[in-house]
Every structure is written in C-alpha cells, then in structure tokens.
Amino acid sequence: MSNVVNFKKPAAAKKQRGNTLCRRGFHKWYVVDTPFDSRQGRLVTRYRCKRCGAEKTEAR
C-alpha cells in the first residue's frame, strides 16, 4: 500500500488575504488626519486603507 500525502496551499491564501477585496474596489478606509488646506480654504481629510495602504484625500 502507498501512503497518502496531503498538499497544503496556505501560503498563497495568506499572501492575498484582503488584497482581493481592495483590487475590486472594497477598501477599508480609516482617517489619518484632517489638515487645513490654505489654497482651497477648507479642511482636507486624508484616508488610508487598512488592507493595502492606498491613500485618498477628500475636501469638505
């Protein structure tokens, strides 16, 4: 009789955890800071994604 060998693939799953959501546009944004922009004359909110580290700004 032969021995059964189990092959595991957790390395690829752990590597891509959360990135598949970000690639499809489902980021998990949190507020980094809200500086005042003197050129626009209003507050600017900076966001950063917890999963991939992408940044976006939003003027209010």
CYANA upper distance limits for C-alpha pairs under 8 A (distance plus 0.5 A):
  9 LYS  CA     13 ALA  CA      7.54
 10 PRO  CA     14 LYS  CA      6.52
 11 ALA  CA     15 LYS  CA      6.59
 12 ALA  CA     16 GLN  CA      6.77
 13 ALA  CA     17 ARG  CA      6.53
 16 GLN  CA     20 THR  CA      7.06
 18 GLY  CA     22 CYS  CA      7.20
 18 GLY  CA     51 ARG  CA      6.38
 18 GLY  CA     52 CYS  CA      8.23
 19 ASN  CA     23 ARG  CA      6.65
 19 ASN  CA     51 ARG  CA      7.18
 19 ASN  CA     52 CYS  CA      6.93
 20 THR  CA     24 ARG  CA      6.97
 21 LEU  CA     25 GLY  CA      6.99
 21 LEU  CA     26 PHE  CA      5.67
 21 LEU  CA     27 HIS  CA      7.26
 22 CYS  CA     26 PHE  CA      5.51
 22 CYS  CA     27 HIS  CA      5.40
 22 CYS  CA     51 ARG  CA      7.91
 22 CYS  CA     52 CYS  CA      7.44
 27 HIS  CA     49 CYS  CA      6.37
 27 HIS  CA     50 LYS  CA      8.27
 27 HIS  CA     51 ARG  CA      7.77
 27 HIS  CA     52 CYS  CA      8.50
 28 LYS  CA     49 CYS  CA      5.62
 28 LYS  CA     50 LYS  CA      6.22
 28 LYS  CA     51 ARG  CA      7.24
 29 TRP  CA     47 TYR  CA      6.35
 29 TRP  CA     48 ARG  CA      5.94
 29 TRP  CA     49 CYS  CA      4.99
 29 TRP  CA     50 LYS  CA      6.93
 30 TYR  CA     47 TYR  CA      5.91
 30 TYR  CA     48 ARG  CA      6.13
 30 TYR  CA     49 CYS  CA      6.90
 30 TYR  CA     50 LYS  CA      7.62
 31 VAL  CA     45 THR  CA      7.54
 31 VAL  CA     46 ARG  CA      6.49
 31 VAL  CA     47 TYR  CA      5.10
 31 VAL  CA     48 ARG  CA      7.07
 32 VAL  CA     45 THR  CA      8.17
 32 VAL  CA     46 ARG  CA      6.02
 32 VAL  CA     47 TYR  CA      5.96
 32 VAL  CA     48 ARG  CA      6.91
 33 ASP  CA     45 THR  CA      6.69
 33 ASP  CA     46 ARG  CA      6.14
 33 ASP  CA     47 TYR  CA      8.12
 34 THR  CA     43 LEU  CA      6.82
 34 THR  CA     44 VAL  CA      5.98
 34 THR  CA     45 THR  CA      4.96
 34 THR  CA     46 ARG  CA      6.71
 35 PRO  CA     43 LEU  CA      6.45
 35 PRO  CA     44 VAL  CA      6.16
 35 PRO  CA     45 THR  CA      7.36
 36 PHE  CA     41 GLY  CA      7.80
 36 PHE  CA     42 ARG  CA      6.40
 36 PHE  CA     43 LEU  CA      4.96
 36 PHE  CA     44 VAL  CA      6.49
 37 ASP  CA     41 GLY  CA      6.21
 37 ASP  CA     42 ARG  CA      6.20
 37 ASP  CA     43 LEU  CA      6.46
 37 ASP  CA     44 VAL  CA      6.83
 38 SER  CA     42 ARG  CA      7.55
 42 ARG  CA     59 ALA  CA      7.42
 42 ARG  CA     60 ARG  CA      6.91
 43 LEU  CA     59 ALA  CA      6.63
 43 LEU  CA     60 ARG  CA      6.33
 44 VAL  CA     57 THR  CA      7.16
 44 VAL  CA     58 GLU  CA      6.18
 44 VAL  CA     59 ALA  CA      4.93
 44 VAL  CA     60 ARG  CA      6.75
 45 THR  CA     57 THR  CA      6.12
 45 THR  CA     58 GLU  CA      5.69
 45 THR  CA     59 ALA  CA      6.76
 45 THR  CA     60 ARG  CA      8.06
 46 ARG  CA     55 GLU  CA      7.64
 46 ARG  CA     56 LYS  CA      6.46
 46 ARG  CA     57 THR  CA      5.00
 46 ARG  CA     58 GLU  CA      7.01
 47 TYR  CA     55 GLU  CA      6.10
 47 TYR  CA     56 LYS  CA      5.80
 47 TYR  CA     57 THR  CA      6.61
 48 ARG  CA     53 GLY  CA      6.35
 48 ARG  CA     54 ALA  CA      6.14
 48 ARG  CA     55 GLU  CA      4.97
 48 ARG  CA     56 LYS  CA      7.09
 49 CYS  CA     53 GLY  CA      5.35
 49 CYS  CA     54 ALA  CA      5.82
 49 CYS  CA     55 GLU  CA      6.99
